[in-house]
Amino acid sequence: MKNIFFFDAMLTPKIITAVYWLCLLGILVGGIGAMFYGEFFRGLFGIILGGVFTRVCFEMIIIAFKNNEYLRKIAEKP
């Protein structure tokens, strides 16, 4: 708990993982919904491109947090 209150540990990467899975679930439901309403290829295309785009966006966010972690390790070296 001390790590969270004094910002020694980052809470946001854990939250981002949950948000990522919720986004993927939304993309999947939306794509399947589009497939059932007569736009099969648009729904399939949306699932594939939406999944890839979401992954890339969330990876960019995680990279920022990893950079912070690596810089902290470098700064702590004697």
C-alpha positions, 0 to 999 in steps of 0.5 A: 500500500505504501508503494501506491501512496508514494508513487513507487509502484504504478497503478495505471498499467494494471488498469490499462490492461483491464481497459484493453480487454474491455475495448477488445470485448466491445470491438468483438461484440460490435463486429459480431453485431454488424455481421448479423445485421447484413454487413458481414465483411464490414463486421469482420474487417472491423474486428480485425482492424479494430483489434490491431489498432487497439493493441498498438494504441495500448502498447504505446501507452504501456511503453511510456510506463515501461520507460519510466520503470527503466529510468527509475532502475537506472537512477537507482544504480550506484 
